Amino acid sequence: MSIEFLITAFIIVVAPGTGAIYTIATGLGRGGRASILAAFACTLGIVPHLIAAMCGLAALLHTSELAYDLVRYAGVAYLLYMAWQTLREKGSLQVDAVKTVRSPLGVMIDGILLNLLNPKLSIFFVAFLPQFIPTSEPAPLLRMLELSGVFMAMTFVVFVGYGLFAAAVRDKIVGRPAVMTWMRRTFAATFVALGLKLALTEQ
């Protein structure tokens, strides 16, 4: 496995995105254990994209404007929904002085959907990973699974780090109303910005 792949994958994973924001918000609102569950859910949301890439479905997203747009706008709608929930101080991104209780299944569903409704992930597996698979590779699918496994493991570890850090500083943040208001607005604005970016991104 090349060092170029590891460095590139790490940069992609560390860059703030929907999964990272969701995990951080979960850590702030529900503590360390819930943030680990959120990180796992976001990582699990990568699996359908990997399967799509291996089955050729990602190629359909890449070539069919209609299919791509359907998934893309579903993702945009869900990001805007998350932003609205944040402003209303309800749902998965609620952050209060008292840790909110939400079922593990609810945390998992939101985390999986955030990544599942991002068509760029499927295209990522088609356009990015093959660059690190030699043409002489005797078992390219197995090699793709190996690289994908490393990418997912890296995603999980980094997101857990984000979530646990957020949980660690939670008590220093949630007791300050002005900071809480600023954070809610920041989370909401971030999801709106990510939604607009996804809406304006072409194939």
C-alpha positions, 0 to 999 in steps of 0.5 A, spaced: 500 500 500 503 506 497 504 512 502 501 516 497 494 513 498 495 513 505 496 521 505 491 522 500 486 518 504 487 522 510 487 529 507 480 527 504 477 524 511 480 529 515 477 535 511 470 537 515 464 534 511 457 532 513 460 526 517 465 530 521 460 535 523 454 530 525 459 526 529 462 533 533 454 535 534 453 528 537 459 528 541 457 535 544 449 533 545 450 526 547 457 524 550 462 520 548 459 513 547 454 516 542 459 520 538 462 513 537 456 510 535 455 516 530 462 515 527 460 508 526 454 510 522 457 515 518 463 509 516 457 504 515 454 509 510 460 508 506 459 501 504 453 502 499 457 506 495 463 501 495 458 496 493 455 500 488 462 502 485 463 494 485 457 493 481 457 498 476 452 502 479 456 508 480 458 508 473 450 509 472 450 515 477 456 518 473 453 517 466 446 519 468 444 526 469 437 524 472 440 518 476 445 523 479 440 529 480 435 524 484 440 522 489 444 529 489 437 533 491 435 527 496 442 529 499 441 536 499 434 536 502 436 532 508 442 536 509 437 542 509 432 538 514 438 537 519 439 544 519 432 546 520 432 541 526 438 544 529 435 551 529 429 548 532 434 545 537 431 538 536 433 532 533 439 529 532 443 535 532 440 538 539 445 540 544 443 542 551 446 543 558 443 536 559 445 530 555 439 528 551 437 521 550 436 518 543 435 511 541 442 508 538 437 506 532 436 514 531 443 516 531 445 510 526 439 512 521 441 519 521 449 518 520 448 512 515 443 517 511 448 523 511 453 519 507 448 514 503 445 520 500 451 523 497 453 521 490 460 524 490 462 518 495 460 513 489 464 517 484 469 517 489 470 510 489 470 509 481 475 515 480 479 515 486 481 508 488 482 505 481 488 510 481 492 506 486 490 499 483 496 497 478 493 495 471 497 488 472 493 487 479 491 480 478 485 481 483 483 488 482 476 487 486 480 484 492 485 490 492 479 495 491 476 492 498 483 492 501 484 500 500 476 501 501 477 497 508 483 502 510 479 508 508 473 506 512 478 504 518 481 511 517 474 514 517 472 511 523 478 513 527 478 520 525 471 521 526 471 518 533 477 523 535 472 528 533 467 526 537 471 524 543 474 531 543 467 534 542 465 530 548 471 532 552 470 539 551 462 539 552 462 541 559 466 547 558 461 549 552 454 547 554 453 552 560 454 558 556 448 560 553 451 565 548 456 560 546 450 555 545 446 559 540 453 561 536 454 553 535 447 551 533 447 557 528 454 555 526 452 547 525 445 550 521 449 554 517 454 549 515 449 544 513 446 549 509 453 551 506 454 543 505 447 542 502 448 548 497 455 546 495 452 539 493 446 542 489 451 546 485 456 541 484 456 538 477 457 530 475 
